[in-house]
Amino acid sequence: MNSPIRRLAVALAATALSATLFHFGTGLTPVPWLTWLAPLPVLVLAHRAGARAAFLAASAAWLGGETTMWGYFLDTVRIPPPMVASMLVGSALLFGLVVLLSRALMLRGRPLTAAVVVPAAWAALEYAVSALSPNGAWWSLAYTQADVLPVLQTASVTGPWGITFLILGVPAAAAVLVAPLPAAPGAAGRLRVAGRLRVAVTAVIVLALAAGHGAWRLSAPYGEGSEKVALLAIDRDGWVPVASAEGRALLGRYAARIPGLAAQGARVVVMPEKVFLADDATLPVLTAPLARLAADHHVDIVVGLVLERSGGLRNAALDFPADGSRPVEYFKHHLIPGLEDDFRPGSRKAFVPGSGSRWAIAICFDLDLPGLVRDYRGSGATTLFVPAWDFDRDRWLHGRMAVTRGVETGLTVARAARDGDLVVSDAYGRIRAEAHSADAPFASVLTTLPTLSADTLYTRFGDWFAWACALLVSLALVSLARTRPGRQGGAAGARRAPVAAAAEHLPPTPAR
C-alpha cells in the first residue's frame, strides 16, 4: 500500500466484500459456507493497515452485513428503534474491537493468540448476551450451520458457542497465515516461521476433531420406534375467543382432523401456540371436546392458548392425555420482550402423563434459551413437544434454533408453528418431517418418534466452553498488557524484541 488512494481503495474493497458475505451468510436465511468467509477480508486487512482503518473496516462490514435485520427488528418483531440501533451498531463496534485486539497481538509477536482471540472473544460475547439479555441465545452465528449436520454436532459438546468458535476461527487463522512476514536473519527468522506453523497445525487439529466428532455422532441410527407424532397447524392472525362462534368453528376444524391422524397411528397431536383465548368460565368449551377426542382415540392432544386467570394472562399449553385423565397445564417460561409484556411467566416443567417423564412440553420462545431444554433433559426427557407461532419470514431460523437445542441436549424436538414450519428433528438434528404452515389450509406432518436419545457433554457441563473462551480472552489481554510492540527492521528489531516474542514477530503498523 504505497499511496493513500491505493490504501483507501483496498480498505473499501475489503469492507464491501466482507459486508456482502455477512449479508448473505447471516440473517434469517443464511448461506452457511459464506459465513466462514465473511470475516476474512477485513481480518486480512487488519494485519496490513493501520489501527483506525482496521477498526472502521471491521465495524462497517459487520453493520453492512446486518442491513437485512433492520426491517425484521423494526417491522416484524416491533422492537423500538433506539434499541435496534443500539443492538446493531453496538455489535458492529464490538466486532471492530475484537479485530483490533487480534491486530494488536500480532504486532506484539503473538500470531497464535491473535488467531484464537477472535473466535474466543465472539463466543464469549454471544454467551454474555444470552445470559444478560431477555432475548437469550437468539444472537449467535451458530444457527447459520443448522443444516450442516457434521458442524452442528459440535453443539453437543460446547453448546452453540463452539460452532461460533469454528466459524470465526478458520478465517482468523487464515488471516494470520497470510499476514506479511518480514525477513529476519538466522534463528529469529526460523522462530517466526515456527510461530506460523503452530497456527496452521492448531487449526488443522481443531477442524479434524470437530469433523471426526460430527461424523461419529451422525453414524448413529435413527432408532425407529412404533409411536408417532402428528403436527397440525392453520395460519391465522391473533387468537380467537373459544366461546365465540368463530372460536367454536375453528375448534371444530381442528377436532375434525384428529381422528384421521389417530387412525394413521398418531400417539400425540401437537397444535400451535395461542390458537384460542379462554378463561376459567369458557375453558370447558375447549376442554370437553378435546378430552373426549383424546380418550376415544387414545391420543394425547397438545394445544396452545391464551388463558386469562387471576386477573392476568398466561401463554399456556394444555395436554389432554390419552388415558382420559386431567389435562396437564404448562405456562411459558420465557416471554418475548415487548410482545408479551402483559403476560405472566410460568416456572414449572410439564410432562405428558404415562410417558415416564420421557415426553415434555415447552412453548416457542422457550427454546431460544438453552437452559430450560437442558433442565428437561436432565430430568429424563427424550422428546419435547412445542406449540409455536413464528413471523413467517423468520420461520427457517426460528425452527432451526429449536433443532439446535435438540442437538445440544440429545432430544427429539417436535415443533408445530403457525406462520412458520412444522418440524420434527431427532437428537442429531436430522429432520424427520417438515412442512410450511402456509402450504395448505391445514398443514400437517406425521412421523415416527425416534427411540434414541443422546447423552451430551453440554447437558452435563453446560456453558463450560463459553467460560473457557472468556478465560482465553482474559489471558490474551494480560499478554497484551505485558508485551511491548515489536519493531520492524531485521537484526536491530530482533535485538530489541525478546527471543520468545521473535518466534511470532510481525511488522508494526505501516506508515499511513
N, C-alpha and C positions, 0 to 999 in steps of 0.2 A: 504494500500500500504506500506508494511513493508520493502521491498527491492527495490533497484534501478532497478533491472532487471524486477521485477514484475510491478513497476510503469511504466516503459517504454513499457512493453507488453500491459498493459491496455490502455495507451495513443495511441499506434499504432493501436490497435483494434478499439478503438472509432473513430479514424481518418479514418480508412479504411471503417468502417461501414457507417459513415456519407457521405464520398465521394461516396460510391456506391449508397446510397439512393439519393444524389443530382444528380448523373449521370442519374438515371432513372426517377427521379421526376422533373427534369427541362429540358431545351433544346427544341428541335424542336418538339418532340413527347412525352411529359411527361406523366407519370402515376400519376394522380392527388393525390391519397391518400399517395403516397410515399413522396410527397413534405412536408406534415405535419410532417413526421417522421424524415426527413433528418437531421435537426439541433440537434435533441435530444441527440445523443451520445456525441457530443462534448460539448454541454451545460451541461450535467450531469458531464462530466469530469472536466469542468471548476470550478465546486464548490467542487472538491476534490483534484485537483492538483495545482501545483504552477503556477504563472502568466505566466512564459515563456512557460510551457507545454500547458497551455490553449490557448495562442495566436497562437502558432505554429500548434497545432492540428486543431483549427478552420480555420485558413488560408489555411492549406494544404487540409482540407476536401473540402472547397469551390473550391479551384483551381482544385483539382482532379475531382470534380463533373462536372466542366466545360470543361473537355477534349473534349467532342463531339463538342463543339463550335469552337475549333481552326480551323478545316478544313473548316467549314462553313464560318467563317470570312475571312480566307486567300484565299480559292479557289473559293468559290461561290460569296461572296459579294466583294471580292478582296480589302479588307482593308489592308493597309500597315502593315507589320509585327510588327514594333515598336509600332504602335497604338493598334494592337491586344494584344500585350504583356502588354501594359500599362492598357488596359481595364480589362483583366482577372486577371492579378497579382494585379492591384490596387484594384479591387473589393474583391479579396481574403484577402488582408491586411485590408481593411475596415471591412470585416466580423470578422476578428480576433480582431480588436479593439473594435467592438461592444460587442463581447463575453467577452472581458477583462473588459469592463465597467460594464457589468452585474455582473461579479465576484467581482469587487471592491465594488459595492453597497451591495452585500451580506455580505462581510466582515465587512461592517460598519452597519450591522443590519438593512438593508432595503430590505427585500425579495420582497415586492410588487413592489417597484420601480425597483428592479433588474429584475423582470419578465416583467414589462411593457416596460422597456427601450430597450429591444432587438427588438420587432416589431416596436416600435415608431421610433427608430433610423433608421431602414432599410427602413421604409416607407418614412421618411423624406429624406433619401439619394436618393431613387428612384425618388421622386419628384424633388429634386435638379438637378439630372442628366437630367430629362425630360425637365426642364426649361433652362438649360445651354448648353445642347448638341444638335447638329443638328439632332441627331437620335431620339429625342423626347422620348416618353414613351415606347420605344421598350424594355428597360431593366426593366422588372418587373416580379416578381413571380406571379402576379395576373392572368396572362393568363394561367397558369397551371390548373386553375379551370374553364376554359371557358366552359367545358362540364358538370360541376357540377352546375346545374342551381340554386338550393337554395343558394349556396355560391355566385354565380355570381351576384345575386340581390343586394348584398351589394354595388356594384359599383354605383347603382342608388342614393345612399346617399353620399358615400365617394369618388367616383372615384376608380381607381384600388388600391389606397393606402390602403383602408380599407380591401381589400382582402389580401393584403400582411401582414397587421397587424394581421389578423386572423391566417394566415398560420404559422407565426413565434411566435405569442402569445401563442398558445397552447403548443408547446414544451418548450418554455421558462418558462411557469408556471409549467409544469410538472417537469422540472429540478429543480426548486426551491423547489417544494413539496417533492422531494426525496433526497434533499441535507442533509448531516449529521446534526443532531440536538443534541448537547451535553446536558448532564443532567445539570439541574440548580435547586437550591432549591426554594421552595415557589413561591412567586409572579413572580420572574424572569422566572421560567420555564413556568408558565401559560401564561405569556405575549409572550413568544417565540412561544408557540403553537397557540395563538391567531393570531400572525402575519401570520403563515402558513394558518390558516383558512381564513383570509382575501384574500389571494391569490386564494384559491380554490373557494370561493364564487364569487369573481370578475370574474374569468374565466368562471364559470358556467353562470353568468348573461349575460356576453358579448356574449357567444355562443348561449344562449337562445334567446337573442334579434335578433341576426343575422339569426338564423334558423326561428324564427317566422316571421320576415320581409320577408325572402325568400319565405316561404310558402304562406304568404298573397299575395305577388305580383303574384306568379305563379297560384293563383286561378282565375286570370283574364282570360276571354275568348279570343280566337284568334281575334274575331271581323271580321268575314268573310265578304268580300266585293264582288263587281262584276267586278272590274278591275284587270287585270292580268299583270304580268311582265314575260318576257322571257329573259334568259341569253344565249348567243351564243358565242362559242369560238373554235378556232382551234390552235393547238400548232405549232409554227414555230420560228426559231431564227431571231432576229432582226426585222427591219421594212422594208417594200418594197416600192420603189417609185410608187405612184399610177398611174403615166402616163406610166410606163413601161408595157411590155407585161405581165410580172409576176404579177404586181400590178393590172392590169385590170382583169386578170383571177381570182385572189384572191377576188377582189371586186365582181365579178360575182358569185363566190361560196357563199359568204356571202349573197348577194342580193337574190339568188335563194331560200334561206330558210326562208326569212322574210314573204312572202305571206302565207306560210303554218302556221307559228306561229300566224300571224294575224287572220287567219281563225279559229284557236283554241281559239281565244279571247284575244290574247296579246294586251295590250294597250301601252306598252313600250317594246322595244327590246334593250338590252344593250350588246355591243360588247367590247372586251378587250382594254387595253391600248397599244398605239404605234403600231397599226396594219399597218398603212400606213405612208409614208413620202410625204409631199406636200408643195408647196409654193403657192403664190398668183396666179401664172400663171397656175399651174397644178391642183389647188384645185377644179375647176369646174368638172374635171373628176370624183371626188368623190361626190361633192355636187349635181350635176344634177340628177344622177340615184337614190341616196338615198332620195333626196327631193321629187322626183316623187313617189317613193315607199311609203314614209310616207303619202303623201296626198292621194294616190289612196287607201291605205289600212287602213287609219285612225289610224295610229300607230306612236308614237314617236320613233325615232331611235337614240340611243346614241353610238357614235363610238370614239375610241381613236386614235390619230395620232400625229406624229411629224410635226410641222408646222414651216417652215422657213419664217421669216417675219422680215423686217427692219434689216437685217444683223445678226439676232440671231435665236436661236432655242427655240421653245416653246413645252412643253408637253401639248397637248390640248385634250379636249373632245368637240365634236360638237353634239348638239341635233338638229335633223331635226324634226320640230313639225308636229303633225298630221293634223293641220289646214292649212298646206302649207305655213305658214309664214316664215320669215327669220330665218336661223339657229342661234341657241344660242351658243356662244363660252364660254368655260371655260378653264382657264390656271392653271395648277397645282401649288398650293401654296408652298408646301414643297417638295423640291428636294432631292434626295438621295445623300449624300456626296460622292464625288469621281466619282460615276457612272453618275451623271447628272451635273457635274461642268460646262459643256458647255451650259447649258440651263438657260433661264431667268424665274424667278418665276412669277406667277400671284398674284393678290391681291383682285380680286373681286369674290363674290359669284355668282352662276348661278342657275336659276330655270327653270323648264320645263314650257313653256307657257301654259296658260289655266288651270294650276293646282292650281292657287291661292296661290302660294308660298308653296304648300304642298310638292312638289317633287323637290329635289335639286340634284346637281351634284358635285362629287368630284372625285379624281383620286388616287388610290392605296395608296402611302406613306402618303397622306394627312391624312389618318385615323390612322397613327401611333402616331399622336399628338392629344390629346383630345380637344384642344382649338377651332379648326375650326368646328368640329362637334357640339360642344356646341354653337358656334355662329349661326350655321344653325338652330339649334333647337330654339334658342332664337328669330330667325327671322320667326318662324312659320312652319318650315319644319317638316314633319312627316315621309318622306321616302327619302332615299339617294341612288342614282344610281351611281355605282362606276366601271368604267373600271379599270382593274388592270393587272399586269404582275408579277408573282412570279418566284421563282427559283426551283420549283418543290419540293425539299426536305424541304422547309420551308412552304409548302402550308397550312398545318394544322394550324401552329402557326400564320401565317400572316392573314389567313382568320378569325381565332378566335379573333384576335386583333380587326378586324372590327366589329365582333359580340359584343365584349365588349364595343366598342364605342356606339353601339346602345342601350345597356342596360343602360349605364351611362346617356344617354340623352333621352331615351324613343323613339327611332327612329327605323323604319324598315330599314334594310340595304340590298340592292341587289347588290352583287359584282360579276362581271364577270371577272375571271382571266384566262389568258393563262399560261401554265406551272404551274397551280395551281388548285384551286377549284372554281366552280361556286356555290355560297351560297346565299340564301335568308333567313334572320333571322328577327324575329319580335322584338318588343320593350322589350321583356323579355328574349331574347337570344334563344328562341325556333326556331329550324331550320325548315323552311317551305319547302325547297328544297335544294338538294346538289348533285353535280356530279363532278367527276375529269375530267379535260380538256383532259387528255390523254386516256380516256376510249373509245373514238371513233374518227374517222377522224374529225367529227364536234360534239362537245359536246353541249348539250342544256338542260335547265330545264325551266319549265313553271309552275307558281303557282299564286294563287290569292293573291293580296296585302291585308294585314290586314287593316281594317278601324281604328283600335285603335292605338293611340299613348299614351305615358305616361308622365305626368309631373314629373320631378325628382328634388330632392333637389340638386343633383350635377349640373344640368343645372342652377339652380338659384344661388347657392352659390359657385360653382367652387371648388377649391382645399382647402377648409377650413380645411378638416381633415388632410391634409399633414402639414399645418401650425400648427395645434394643436399638431401633433406629434413632430414637431420641438420645440414647447414650452415645451412639456413634457421632451424632452431630455435636454433642457437648464436648467430646474428646477432640473433634476437629477444631472447634472454636478455641479450646485450650492450646492446641498445637499452633493455631494461627497466632495467638497472642504471644507465644513464647519464641516464635521463629521470625527472624528478620527477613525481608525480601531479598532474594538473590540479586546479583548484578550481572549484567551482560559483559562479556569480554574475556574469553579464553582463559589463559593461565592466571591472569590477575584476578579475574572473577572467582576462579576456583580457589585461590589462596584466601580470598575474603570470606567465602562460604565454608561452613563446617563440612567435613568429608561426608558425614551421613546425609546431609542435605543435598550434596552434589550427586548422590545416587539418583535423585529425581528432579534435578535442576532444570529449569526452563528460563528463557529470557524474560526480563521485565517488560513492562508496557512500552511498546514502540513509541517513537515521537509522533505526536498528533499533527 
